């Protein structure tokens, strides 16, 4: 086939085969795509790497043999790259059919030297190095040898399967595997996660639906006074919780502050924290805690007694 940018000599495909993951324990599955996967859409992307002629004792055939022997092991970690892109019959949206159909491995020859390419016009030279592949293929590795002995490796995939970060991570792990013969995942626990369910769309509340009830508060059982204080206001919201750090008492209801106790603002009204005795705790909800009728009567009686004591102590000396 003639390719623009290469003169009369084009790319000759030597072989085209499928490489499957080598782990038989991987079960076939259908993976739905997340909103982030669908945002860009069904777009084929590729990363092109150019290499000089291998040193003495090595050749392009050895490069091809390395890919044929090591690629199945890496597909065990990136099993969606060995699948296909299908269409959900109910929603009409694309989905991943991970049944180990195999990644594509293409080997070809270019009849010109690598240095003869016009690197200033990538669309007419470098971009033409990517051979077309089927739209449902999730991963295509293309190895091309040039007349000068240099070669190129093109990693082509679909943006539905992974973004640029995933592709670069695949290349890092491949380089480590080719050098050391070991697969070293760069995840936090040493394993890769292909679970897309964590990016499910939010289940927004429809019109007319009631808001969810507030979560019960967790109170350490070693503080019964705190439990009684909370039970005065909202007894249904009190439940025991494992023992934790010392309780921080809140002397004022949410939104009320004094000169010595400035409020803390974190997007909603809260109480100022004071480590000490006395005061009352606020609960999760809106507005300040309301006093019960019994508390109001007790407060009224207490004020009357204080007022009567004041009258006695402030009278004339006997």
FIRODREN-265184 format. One record per residue (C-alpha): x, y, z; residue number from 0; residue in one letter. Coordinates in Angstrom, 3 decimals, always signed. Example, Ala and Ser with C-alpha at 12.3 -4.5 7.8 and 13.67 -1.06 7.14 Angstrom:
! residues 2
        xx        yy        zz   nr  rest
   +12.300    -4.500    +7.800    0     A
   +13.670    -1.060    +7.140    1     S
//
This chain:
! residues 318
        xx        yy        zz   nr  rest
    +0.000    +0.000    +0.000    0     X
    +1.277    +3.459    -0.888    1     X
    +1.430    +5.951    +1.983    2     X
    +1.800    +9.727    +1.595    3     X
    +5.091   +10.949    +3.011    4     X
    +7.008    +7.762    +2.094    5     X
    +7.261    +8.281    -1.660    6     X
    +6.538    +5.262    -3.812    7     X
    +7.411    +2.795    -1.067    8     X
    +4.714    +2.201    +1.551    9     X
    +4.141    -0.140    +4.486   10     X
    +4.009    -3.869    +3.941   11     X
    +2.170    -5.888    +6.574   12     X
    +4.185    -8.998    +7.394   13     X
    +1.860   -10.554    +9.975   14     X
    -1.287    -9.774   +11.901   15     X
    -2.313   -11.909   +14.864   16     X
    -4.237   -11.854   +18.144   17     X
    -2.515   -12.093   +21.533   18     X
    -4.663   -13.235   +24.452   19     X
    -4.183   -12.987   +28.199   20     X
    -2.462   -16.059   +29.613   21     X
    -4.336   -16.304   +32.936   22     X
    -7.158   -18.871   +32.566   23     X
    -8.767   -17.806   +35.846   24     X
    -9.994   -14.497   +34.397   25     X
   -13.735   -14.899   +33.957   26     X
   -15.616   -13.385   +30.992   27     X
   -17.585   -10.317   +31.952   28     X
   -19.415    -7.352   +30.517   29     X
   -18.168    -4.039   +31.904   30     X
   -20.483    -1.013   +31.621   31     X
   -18.748    +2.264   +30.898   32     X
   -18.893    +5.227   +33.258   33     X
   -19.875    +8.776   +32.388   34     X
   -16.196    +9.715   +32.341   35     X
   -15.528    +7.016   +29.737   36     X
   -18.430    +8.206   +27.602   37     X
   -17.520   +11.884   +27.887   38     X
   -14.895   +11.829   +25.125   39     X
   -16.618    +9.074   +23.181   40     X
   -15.522    +6.370   +20.780   41     X
   -12.161    +7.765   +19.680   42     X
    -9.086    +5.791   +18.648   43     X
    -5.865    +7.164   +20.149   44     X
    -2.246    +6.075   +19.843   45     X
    +1.240    +6.635   +21.254   46     X
    +4.149    +6.317   +18.808   47     X
    +7.668    +5.440   +20.011   48     X
   +10.690    +5.554   +17.667   49     X
   +13.863    +3.542   +18.357   50     X
   +17.296    +3.458   +16.687   51     X
   +18.777    +0.349   +15.158   52     X
   +19.347    -2.342   +17.826   53     X
   +22.992    -2.893   +18.855   54     X
   +25.098    -5.726   +17.513   55     X
   +23.717    -9.111   +18.396   56     X
   +20.130    -7.897   +18.393   57     X
   +17.681    -7.353   +15.589   58     X
   +14.070    -6.554   +14.858   59     X
   +13.102   -10.225   +14.964   60     X
   +14.152   -10.311   +18.621   61     X
   +11.924    -7.318   +19.328   62     X
    +8.948    -9.117   +17.799   63     X
    +9.720   -12.259   +19.814   64     X
    +9.777   -10.217   +23.037   65     X
    +6.308    -8.862   +22.371   66     X
    +4.941   -12.272   +21.493   67     X
    +6.264   -13.840   +24.704   68     X
    +5.628   -11.087   +27.281   69     X
    +2.481    -9.346   +26.080   70     X
    +0.094   -12.125   +27.284   71     X
    +1.331   -11.716   +30.873   72     X
    +0.724    -7.962   +30.852   73     X
    -2.756    -8.422   +29.404   74     X
    -3.592   -10.314   +32.590   75     X
    -3.292    -6.988   +34.421   76     X
    -5.053    -5.021   +31.670   77     X
    -7.678    -7.587   +30.694   78     X
   -10.033    -4.945   +29.124   79     X
    -7.283    -4.395   +26.524   80     X
    -7.883    -7.960   +25.342   81     X
   -11.634    -7.438   +24.961   82     X
   -13.944    -5.808   +22.472   83     X
   -16.255    -2.801   +22.384   84     X
   -19.899    -3.769   +22.074   85     X
   -23.286    -2.070   +22.316   86     X
   -25.760    -2.547   +25.124   87     X
   -29.024    -3.739   +23.523   88     X
   -31.179    -1.933   +26.100   89     X
   -29.504    +1.470   +26.392   90     X
   -27.693    +1.599   +23.062   91     X
   -24.539    +2.752   +24.857   92     X
   -21.136    +1.151   +24.270   93     X
   -19.824    -1.366   +26.785   94     X
   -16.734    -3.552   +27.194   95     X
   -17.028    -7.232   +26.330   96     X
   -14.140    -8.703   +28.305   97     X
   -14.055   -12.256   +26.955   98     X
   -10.323   -12.432   +26.142   99     X
   -10.858   -12.076   +22.418  100     X
    -7.244   -10.901   +22.194  101     X
    -5.257    -7.758   +21.500  102     X
    -3.986    -7.170   +17.979  103     X
    -0.278    -7.501   +17.169  104     X
    +0.771    -6.220   +13.736  105     X
    +4.268    -6.545   +12.274  106     X
    +5.203    -4.542    +9.182  107     X
    +8.056    -3.145    +7.108  108     X
    +8.640    +0.381    +5.809  109     X
   +10.752    +0.807    +2.679  110     X
   +12.346    +4.119    +3.720  111     X
   +14.816    +5.189    +6.400  112     X
   +13.516    +6.611    +9.647  113     X
   +15.573    +9.771    +9.183  114     X
   +13.882   +10.543    +5.875  115     X
   +10.521   +11.267    +7.472  116     X
    +9.299   +14.841    +7.582  117     X
    +8.899   +15.410   +11.312  118     X
    +7.577   +18.911   +10.694  119     X
    +4.483   +17.511    +8.992  120     X
    +3.254   +14.861   +11.388  121     X
    -0.057   +14.394    +9.577  122     X
    +1.752   +13.402    +6.375  123     X
    +4.441   +11.236    +7.936  124     X
    +4.253   +10.077   +11.554  125     X
    +0.477    +9.861   +11.647  126     X
    +0.547    +7.599    +8.607  127     X
    +2.518    +5.021   +10.576  128     X
    -0.670    +3.931   +12.349  129     X
    -2.279    +1.148   +10.376  130     X
    -6.080    +1.052   +10.505  131     X
    -7.728    -1.491   +12.791  132     X
   -11.317    -2.476   +13.578  133     X
   -13.424    -0.083   +15.633  134     X
   -14.352    -2.738   +18.182  135     X
   -10.700    -3.638   +18.910  136     X
    -9.624    -2.237   +22.269  137     X
    -5.853    -2.550   +21.820  138     X
    -3.525    -2.795   +18.822  139     X
    +0.275    -3.009   +19.033  140     X
    +2.015    -2.247   +15.736  141     X
    +5.720    -2.962   +15.165  142     X
    +7.334    -1.480   +12.065  143     X
   +10.926    -1.906   +10.878  144     X
   +12.564    +0.704    +8.626  145     X
   +15.105    +0.291    +5.852  146     X
   +17.848    +1.758    +8.065  147     X
   +17.358    -0.865   +10.784  148     X
   +15.437    +1.421   +13.124  149     X
   +11.966    +0.460   +14.243  150     X
    +8.828    +1.945   +15.753  151     X
    +6.268    +0.714   +18.275  152     X
    +2.766    +2.119   +18.105  153     X
    +0.382    +1.530   +21.013  154     X
    -3.157    +2.123   +19.767  155     X
    -6.300    +1.877   +21.868  156     X
    -9.735    +3.415   +22.266  157     X
   -10.502    +6.257   +24.655  158     X
   -13.503    +4.311   +25.921  159     X
   -11.114    +1.769   +27.448  160     X
    -8.646    +4.177   +29.041  161     X
    -7.264    +7.692   +28.902  162     X
    -3.709    +8.907   +28.498  163     X
    -2.864    +8.097   +32.111  164     X
    -3.815    +4.449   +31.587  165     X
    -1.783    +4.238   +28.392  166     X
    +1.315    +5.705   +30.018  167     X
    +0.908    +3.349   +32.958  168     X
    +0.733    +0.424   +30.529  169     X
    +3.969    +1.592   +28.886  170     X
    +5.744    +1.908   +32.239  171     X
    +4.729    -1.574   +33.273  172     X
    +5.707    -2.951   +29.861  173     X
    +9.157    -1.359   +30.091  174     X
    +9.663    -2.850   +33.551  175     X
    +8.524    -6.257   +32.317  176     X
   +10.832    -6.151   +29.277  177     X
   +13.851    -5.175   +31.403  178     X
   +13.380    -7.339   +34.486  179     X
   +10.858    -9.971   +33.480  180     X
    +8.612    -8.917   +36.385  181     X
    +5.318    -7.069   +36.470  182     X
    +5.301    -4.242   +38.990  183     X
    +1.954    -2.497   +39.308  184     X
    +2.075    +1.135   +40.341  185     X
    -1.162    +0.951   +42.333  186     X
    -1.234    +1.638   +46.056  187     X
    -1.789    -2.030   +46.940  188     X
    +0.249    -3.437   +44.056  189     X
    -2.845    -4.270   +42.020  190     X
    -4.686    -2.465   +39.275  191     X
    -8.384    -1.712   +39.602  192     X
   -10.672    -1.729   +36.583  193     X
   -13.821    -1.197   +38.644  194     X
   -15.787    +1.525   +36.898  195     X
   -18.738    +1.338   +39.305  196     X
   -17.089    +3.940   +41.551  197     X
   -17.827    +6.516   +38.827  198     X
   -21.534    +5.813   +38.568  199     X
   -23.755    +8.855   +37.953  200     X
   -25.360   +10.358   +41.020  201     X
   -28.876    +9.200   +41.863  202     X
   -30.410   +12.645   +42.091  203     X
   -33.558   +13.161   +44.141  204     X
   -36.627   +13.628   +41.972  205     X
   -39.232   +16.313   +42.518  206     X
   -41.586   +15.354   +45.315  207     X
   -39.194   +12.920   +46.993  208     X
   -38.386   +13.526   +50.640  209     X
   -34.881   +14.139   +51.841  210     X
   -33.032   +11.353   +53.561  211     X
   -33.169   +11.312   +57.337  212     X
   -30.098   +12.692   +59.143  213     X
   -27.571   +10.132   +60.232  214     X
   -27.616    +9.173   +63.916  215     X
   -24.830   +10.608   +66.004  216     X
   -22.146    +8.339   +67.406  217     X
   -21.556    +8.952   +71.121  218     X
   -18.964    +7.099   +73.225  219     X
   -20.803    +4.982   +75.831  220     X
   -18.357    +6.042   +78.562  221     X
   -20.099    +9.435   +78.823  222     X
   -23.692    +8.842   +80.022  223     X
   -24.170   +12.534   +80.758  224     X
   -23.591   +13.310   +77.114  225     X
   -26.138   +10.702   +76.067  226     X
   -28.730   +12.184   +78.444  227     X
   -28.042   +15.656   +77.120  228     X
   -28.603   +14.518   +73.560  229     X
   -31.632   +12.420   +74.490  230     X
   -33.378   +15.538   +75.829  231     X
   -33.443   +16.937   +72.326  232     X
   -33.574   +14.027   +69.889  233     X
   -33.651   +10.646   +71.616  234     X
   -34.125    +8.749   +68.348  235     X
   -30.807   +10.019   +67.033  236     X
   -28.689    +8.640   +69.860  237     X
   -26.809    +5.406   +69.451  238     X
   -23.631    +4.055   +71.086  239     X
   -20.349    +4.131   +69.202  240     X
   -16.830    +2.824   +69.885  241     X
   -14.783    +4.738   +72.409  242     X
   -12.816    +7.559   +70.842  243     X
   -11.016   +10.791   +71.774  244     X
   -12.261   +12.992   +74.649  245     X
   -15.644   +14.626   +74.148  246     X
   -15.572   +18.292   +73.080  247     X
   -18.466   +20.146   +74.719  248     X
   -20.358   +22.828   +72.829  249     X
   -21.543   +25.515   +75.277  250     X
   -23.805   +27.349   +72.831  251     X
   -26.382   +26.327   +70.287  252     X
   -25.542   +26.617   +66.583  253     X
   -25.356   +30.204   +65.352  254     X
   -25.064   +31.780   +68.833  255     X
   -21.709   +33.174   +69.880  256     X
   -20.153   +35.456   +72.401  257     X
   -17.024   +37.618   +72.494  258     X
   -15.023   +34.855   +74.171  259     X
   -16.331   +32.035   +72.010  260     X
   -16.310   +32.954   +68.295  261     X
   -18.261   +30.593   +66.030  262     X
   -16.612   +28.258   +63.561  263     X
   -17.915   +28.485   +59.999  264     X
   -17.613   +25.532   +57.614  265     X
   -20.377   +26.288   +55.138  266     X
   -23.149   +25.985   +57.760  267     X
   -23.854   +27.252   +61.252  268     X
   -21.990   +25.399   +63.961  269     X
   -21.272   +25.783   +67.628  270     X
   -18.050   +27.035   +69.136  271     X
   -16.101   +24.241   +70.793  272     X
   -15.055   +24.520   +74.433  273     X
   -13.192   +21.809   +76.299  274     X
   -14.535   +21.800   +79.810  275     X
   -17.606   +21.144   +81.908  276     X
   -21.128   +22.364   +81.496  277     X
   -22.915   +23.527   +78.424  278     X
   -25.073   +21.520   +76.080  279     X
   -24.334   +19.568   +72.959  280     X
   -25.785   +20.419   +69.577  281     X
   -27.053   +17.703   +67.278  282     X
   -27.000   +17.226   +63.526  283     X
   -29.839   +19.343   +62.158  284     X
   -30.916   +22.892   +61.530  285     X
   -31.270   +25.684   +64.049  286     X
   -30.578   +25.734   +67.795  287     X
   -31.766   +23.085   +70.247  288     X
   -35.171   +23.919   +71.779  289     X
   -35.756   +23.653   +75.516  290     X
   -38.426   +21.366   +76.879  291     X
   -41.291   +22.776   +79.035  292     X
   -39.712   +21.197   +82.112  293     X
   -36.422   +22.983   +81.420  294     X
   -38.190   +26.328   +80.980  295     X
   -40.037   +25.916   +84.296  296     X
   -36.790   +25.001   +86.061  297     X
   -35.057   +28.035   +84.560  298     X
   -37.915   +30.306   +85.663  299     X
   -37.796   +28.978   +89.229  300     X
   -34.023   +29.387   +89.327  301     X
   -34.278   +33.050   +88.256  302     X
   -36.940   +33.729   +90.880  303     X
   -34.721   +32.293   +93.621  304     X
   -31.721   +34.342   +92.463  305     X
   -33.866   +37.470   +92.395  306     X
   -35.116   +36.881   +95.935  307     X
   -31.549   +36.315   +97.196  308     X
   -30.479   +39.563   +95.558  309     X
   -33.197   +41.488   +97.374  310     X
   -32.107   +40.071  +100.735  311     X
   -28.385   +40.735  +100.300  312     X
   -28.847   +44.246   +98.926  313     X
   -31.022   +45.546  +101.840  314     X
   -29.854   +48.009  +104.550  315     X
   -27.432   +46.812  +107.161  316     X
   -29.069   +45.565  +110.330  317     X
//
